[in-house]
């Protein structure tokens, strides 16, 4: 299966364990659950609002005076 670790390999394995600590890994996604879907939903809302305002924009003609 795997070869036995020598004293040098074991030393470096223990020295690198801090890199896998939970505080140092990418925990932002787990700290803010649902943020991704909210950002996507808000982006769709803003795009829809802009499209609606362009399609149904009031005409900017001056009113006729009688």
C-alpha positions as protocol buffer text, in pm:
chain_id: "A"
residue {
  index: 1
  type: UNK
  ca { x: 0 y: 0 z: 0 }
}
residue {
  index: 2
  type: UNK
  ca { x: 185 y: 310 z: 121 }
}
residue {
  index: 3
  type: UNK
  ca { x: 547 y: 322 z: 214 }
}
residue {
  index: 4
  type: UNK
  ca { x: 639 y: 381 z: 574 }
}
residue {
  index: 5
  type: UNK
  ca { x: 720 y: 738 z: 666 }
}
residue {
  index: 6
  type: UNK
  ca { x: 1071 y: 811 z: 779 }
}
residue {
  index: 7
  type: UNK
  ca { x: 1148 y: 1051 z: 1063 }
}
residue {
  index: 8
  type: UNK
  ca { x: 1194 y: 1340 z: 820 }
}
residue {
  index: 9
  type: UNK
  ca { x: 859 y: 1283 z: 644 }
}
residue {
  index: 10
  type: UNK
  ca { x: 676 y: 1254 z: 977 }
}
residue {
  index: 11
  type: UNK
  ca { x: 841 y: 1576 z: 1097 }
}
residue {
  index: 12
  type: UNK
  ca { x: 720 y: 1771 z: 793 }
}
residue {
  index: 13
  type: UNK
  ca { x: 373 y: 1619 z: 809 }
}
residue {
  index: 14
  type: UNK
  ca { x: 332 y: 1742 z: 1166 }
}
residue {
  index: 15
  type: UNK
  ca { x: 476 y: 2082 z: 1072 }
}
residue {
  index: 16
  type: UNK
  ca { x: 217 y: 2129 z: 794 }
}
residue {
  index: 17
  type: UNK
  ca { x: -92 y: 2033 z: 994 }
}
residue {
  index: 18
  type: UNK
  ca { x: -157 y: 2399 z: 1084 }
}
residue {
  index: 19
  type: UNK
  ca { x: -228 y: 2472 z: 718 }
}
residue {
  index: 20
  type: UNK
  ca { x: -543 y: 2259 z: 738 }
}
residue {
  index: 21
  type: UNK
  ca { x: -679 y: 2434 z: 1048 }
}
residue {
  index: 22
  type: UNK
  ca { x: -1045 y: 2541 z: 1014 }
}
residue {
  index: 23
  type: UNK
  ca { x: -967 y: 2907 z: 1081 }
}
residue {
  index: 24
  type: UNK
  ca { x: -722 y: 2919 z: 789 }
}
residue {
  index: 25
  type: UNK
  ca { x: -926 y: 2741 z: 524 }
}
residue {
  index: 26
  type: UNK
  ca { x: -1193 y: 2907 z: 312 }
}
residue {
  index: 27
  type: UNK
  ca { x: -1469 y: 2940 z: 570 }
}
residue {
  index: 28
  type: UNK
  ca { x: -1640 y: 3250 z: 422 }
}
residue {
  index: 29
  type: UNK
  ca { x: -1888 y: 3033 z: 232 }
}
residue {
  index: 30
  type: UNK
  ca { x: -1981 y: 2850 z: 548 }
}
residue {
  index: 31
  type: UNK
  ca { x: -1998 y: 3169 z: 754 }
}
residue {
  index: 32
  type: UNK
  ca { x: -2257 y: 3327 z: 524 }
}
residue {
  index: 33
  type: UNK
  ca { x: -2501 y: 3056 z: 416 }
}
residue {
  index: 34
  type: UNK
  ca { x: -2738 y: 3171 z: 145 }
}
residue {
  index: 35
  type: UNK
  ca { x: -2535 y: 3478 z: 49 }
}
residue {
  index: 36
  type: UNK
  ca { x: -2464 y: 3346 z: -301 }
}
residue {
  index: 37
  type: UNK
  ca { x: -2830 y: 3292 z: -385 }
}
residue {
  index: 38
  type: UNK
  ca { x: -2922 y: 3634 z: -245 }
}
residue {
  index: 39
  type: UNK
  ca { x: -2657 y: 3805 z: -458 }
}
residue {
  index: 40
  type: UNK
  ca { x: -2779 y: 3623 z: -770 }
}
residue {
  index: 41
  type: UNK
  ca { x: -3144 y: 3703 z: -694 }
}
residue {
  index: 42
  type: UNK
  ca { x: -3063 y: 4069 z: -635 }
}
residue {
  index: 43
  type: UNK
  ca { x: -2867 y: 4085 z: -961 }
}
residue {
  index: 44
  type: UNK
  ca { x: -3166 y: 3941 z: -1149 }
}
residue {
  index: 45
  type: UNK
  ca { x: -3394 y: 4195 z: -982 }
}
residue {
  index: 46
  type: UNK
  ca { x: -3168 y: 4487 z: -1076 }
}
residue {
  index: 47
  type: UNK
  ca { x: -3137 y: 4365 z: -1437 }
}
residue {
  index: 48
  type: UNK
  ca { x: -3515 y: 4326 z: -1458 }
}
residue {
  index: 49
  type: UNK
  ca { x: -3571 y: 4673 z: -1314 }
}
residue {
  index: 50
  type: UNK
  ca { x: -3331 y: 4828 z: -1567 }
}
residue {
  index: 51
  type: UNK
  ca { x: -3497 y: 4641 z: -1854 }
}
residue {
  index: 52
  type: UNK
  ca { x: -3844 y: 4744 z: -1734 }
}
residue {
  index: 53
  type: UNK
  ca { x: -3740 y: 5109 z: -1710 }
}
residue {
  index: 54
  type: UNK
  ca { x: -3596 y: 5101 z: -2063 }
}
residue {
  index: 55
  type: UNK
  ca { x: -3901 y: 4933 z: -2215 }
}
residue {
  index: 56
  type: UNK
  ca { x: -4166 y: 5136 z: -2035 }
}
residue {
  index: 57
  type: UNK
  ca { x: -3980 y: 5466 z: -2003 }
}
residue {
  index: 58
  type: UNK
  ca { x: -4209 y: 5768 z: -2017 }
}
residue {
  index: 59
  type: UNK
  ca { x: -4171 y: 5974 z: -2331 }
}
residue {
  index: 60
  type: UNK
  ca { x: -3983 y: 6295 z: -2276 }
}
residue {
  index: 61
  type: UNK
  ca { x: -4186 y: 6513 z: -2510 }
}
residue {
  index: 62
  type: UNK
  ca { x: -4298 y: 6848 z: -2384 }
}
residue {
  index: 63
  type: UNK
  ca { x: -4672 y: 6881 z: -2323 }
}
residue {
  index: 64
  type: UNK
  ca { x: -4863 y: 7085 z: -2578 }
}
residue {
  index: 65
  type: UNK
  ca { x: -5005 y: 7412 z: -2454 }
}
residue {
  index: 66
  type: UNK
  ca { x: -5354 y: 7492 z: -2581 }
}
